[in-house]
Amino acid sequence: MTTDEPPILPDDDWRAAEYALGLLDGAEAEDAAVRAAQDPLFAAEVQRWRLRLAPLLEEIAEAAVPPALWPRIAASLGGAAPAASAAARASNDNHSGDRRLAFYRRWSIGATAVAAALGLFLLLDPRAQPIAPMPVTPAEPAAEAPMVAAMAAKGSDARLVATWEPGARSLTVAAAGDMPNDGKHSHELWFIVTGAKPRSLGVMPLTGRMHAQLAAEIAAALKQGTVLAVSVEPVGGSPTGQPTGPVVASGALLPT
Amino acid sequence: MPDLAVVPGAPAGFLFPQRSDSAMERWMEQPVSEPTLARQELVRLLRDVAGGDRTALRSIYDRTSAKLYGICLRLTGSEEDAADALQDVYLTVWNKAGRYEEGRASPITWLALIARSRAIDLLRRRKATPDPIEAALDIPDEHPDALTLVSAGQDRARLQHCLGTLDDRGQQMIRAAFLDGQSYPQLAAREGVPLPTMKSWIRRALQRLKGCLES
């Protein structure tokens, strides 16, 4: 409790906050909605409050979407103008030069919605381990199905692909292009289960190619959404058991 | 790559950075690929949706529907209402994707707020009485790990800090309103206090929260 309370805001200023939080109902809510549509300053204040509190939404776990929902949504869109679609295709073509995205998309396209959502949202909320059966797509990957992690990072040219075969507990990592060797550093491979500290999978050979059969205990942790990462460490690996150098590439395991 | 230096003799295309600060610090400062790429991908898809590309909307749906449905379900408390709200959400995205501004909010925040608004609209239309406050009392993670910070930036930590400066009641009321769609009259009835008392509690909490977030 502070002694110097800020001055009470004018009544009008509360309306935006109250509307943003959803505290109003009935006529008050309708009035505020009309005002938000007409008054840009009011609308901006509403949005400011929503953005302030938006991080709370990360606490809400994912839930299994009824499979029949997408067809319903698609049917309600109405016909898309062909011209607009052509424009969108052209816009897609413009992006084809973005090699990093293309690299990522190669692995994420065809992955199930679950996989894509996991890659995104498990990172957002460590507690949001989906409780429900896997949502959205009926084609849930079998537990033993191989998975792939495409590893890259902002500000780094490193590109690696890890292939994980749970049945054989076989992990293969391959770098795209050469791995550097300045004699003073090693690359160390880590896995990160959401909400836990990184754990080492070992120092990578200079070739950038690595194959390992993992212990059952580690294998159990390598699931869809588990993040693999490569950091730069002193020769021989991290002295602390945790990454000490920059992370030059990382990516989540997704079904192939 | 401003802070990466060329190591003499190193093969081109993959360079050793010279700094070796804490990896976690760097991780937090410079988002790793997954959230960054997922975000860029969503921004791109929203642009395509604005251009009328249905396939892009489907891609957004595939990436986000489980999360947004979770939000709708939490707020409406009913699978049927959550499905209706989610349909509204993607119709809104279809019609308003062009209004997304990358500089103002991350795409997933923008989408999550749309989901919340549509769910609350539906709640108010239905005049339903949502679940009791217990759901609003989930205590958030006190120590979000590095990857959480990567995706949420400082915002989440700051909000948690500032919510922590409120008294328990103020926190609970704000969470009940924002996460469970509880209105003033519902909160007042549940707490057994007159409406003006509830308004005064919440306004005081909001005022303190705003002061903390802006300090």
Interface residues (C-beta under 8 A of the other chain):
Chain A: M1 T2 E5 P6 I8 L9 W14 A17 E18 L21 G22 L23 L24 D25 G26 A29 Q47 R50 L51 R52 L53 A54 P55 L56 L57 E58 E59 I60 A61 E62 A63 A64 V65 P66 L69 W70 R72 I73 A74 S76 L77 A80 A81 A83 A84 S85 A87 A88 R89 S91 N92 H95 R100 L101 Y104 R105 S108 T112 A113 V114 A116 A117 G119 L120 F121 L123 L124 D125 P126 R127 A128 P130 P135 V136 T137 M151 A152 A153 K154 G155 S156 D157 A158 A175 G177 D178 M179 P180 N181 D182 K184 H185 I192 T194 G195 A196 K197 V227 A229 S231 V232 Q242 P243 T244 G245 P246 V247 V248 A249 S250 G251 A252
Chain B: M1 D3 L4 V7 G9 A10 P11 G13 F14 L15 F16 P17 R19 S20 D21 S22 A23 M24 R26 W27 Q30 P31 V32 S33 E34 P35 T36 L37 A38 Q40 E41 R44 R47 D48 V49 G51 G52 D53 R54 A56 L57 R58 Y61 D62 R63 T64 S65 A66 K67 Y69 G70 I71 L73 R74 E79 A82 A83 L86 Q87 Y90 L91 W94 R104 A105 I108 T109 A112 L113 R116 S117 I120 L123 R124 D138 P140 D141 P144 D145 L147 T148 V150 S151 A152 D155 R156 L159 Q160 D167 I174 R175 A177 F178 L179 G181 Q182 S183 Y184 P185 Q186 L187 I202 R203 L206 Q207 R208 L209 K210 G211 L213
